[in-house]
């Protein structure tokens, strides 16, 4: 017989005590020719660059989230721009 929790403190999922959710890393597949290094988003039987057959292998590439790229842009905008030597404070 299954007994359900009687109150929120006995619940199986308690938002106050559960660990915070983490963002999942996303990947995309890239297929690279092992003979010449040509890359394609789809698997190809024959490499259009070198002409070899069955040389493509799948590689995974991490995709930056839009939040991470926004943070990176904000950081690059706030970084100091180069100044002429005579305008640098000593």
C-alpha positions as CSV (number, residue, x, y, z in Angstrom):
1,X,0.0,0.0,0.0
2,X,1.3,3.5,-1.0
3,X,1.1,6.3,1.6
4,X,1.2,9.8,0.3
5,X,2.9,12.5,2.4
6,X,0.6,14.2,4.9
7,X,2.1,17.7,4.6
8,X,4.6,19.8,2.7
9,X,7.4,19.1,5.1
10,X,7.2,15.4,4.3
11,X,6.8,15.8,0.6
12,X,9.1,14.0,-1.8
13,X,10.1,17.2,-3.6
14,X,10.7,20.1,-1.4
15,X,11.8,23.3,-3.3
16,X,13.4,24.7,-0.1
17,X,15.7,21.7,0.4
18,X,16.2,20.6,-3.2
19,X,19.4,21.6,-5.0
20,X,19.1,24.4,-7.5
21,X,18.6,23.4,-11.1
22,X,21.7,23.7,-13.3
23,X,21.7,24.8,-17.0
24,X,22.3,21.9,-19.3
25,X,25.2,22.2,-21.6
26,X,24.1,21.9,-25.2
27,X,26.1,20.3,-28.0
28,X,25.9,20.1,-31.7
29,X,27.3,17.5,-34.0
30,X,30.0,18.4,-36.5
31,X,31.3,15.8,-39.0
32,X,35.0,16.2,-39.9
33,X,36.9,14.4,-42.6
34,X,39.8,12.5,-41.1
35,X,41.9,12.8,-44.3
36,X,41.8,16.6,-44.9
37,X,39.9,18.2,-42.0
38,X,36.9,19.4,-44.0
39,X,33.9,20.0,-41.7
40,X,30.2,19.6,-42.4
41,X,27.0,19.8,-40.4
42,X,25.8,16.6,-42.0
43,X,27.5,13.2,-42.6
44,X,28.7,12.8,-46.1
45,X,29.8,9.6,-47.7
46,X,32.4,11.3,-49.9
47,X,34.4,14.4,-48.8
48,X,33.9,17.2,-51.3
49,X,37.3,18.6,-50.5
50,X,39.6,15.6,-50.9
51,X,37.3,13.1,-52.5
52,X,38.0,10.3,-50.0
53,X,35.1,7.9,-49.1
54,X,33.9,7.2,-45.6
55,X,36.3,9.4,-43.8
56,X,33.8,11.5,-41.8
57,X,33.5,11.1,-38.1
58,X,31.2,12.8,-35.7
59,X,32.6,15.3,-33.3
60,X,30.6,17.2,-30.6
61,X,31.0,20.9,-30.2
62,X,29.6,22.8,-27.2
63,X,27.1,25.5,-28.0
64,X,27.4,28.8,-26.0
65,X,24.0,29.8,-24.6
66,X,22.6,33.2,-25.4
67,X,23.0,34.2,-21.8
68,X,26.7,33.3,-21.9
69,X,27.3,35.2,-25.1
70,X,25.4,38.2,-23.8
71,X,27.7,38.2,-20.7
72,X,30.7,37.9,-22.9
73,X,29.6,40.8,-25.0
74,X,28.9,42.9,-21.9
75,X,32.4,42.1,-20.6
76,X,34.1,43.1,-23.8
77,X,32.2,46.4,-23.9
78,X,33.2,47.3,-20.4
79,X,36.9,46.5,-20.9
80,X,39.1,49.5,-21.3
81,X,39.8,50.6,-24.9
82,X,43.4,51.3,-25.9
83,X,44.6,54.8,-25.2
84,X,47.4,56.8,-26.7
85,X,50.5,56.8,-24.5
86,X,50.4,60.5,-23.6
87,X,46.8,60.0,-22.2
88,X,47.7,57.2,-19.8
89,X,47.7,58.3,-16.1
90,X,50.9,57.4,-14.2
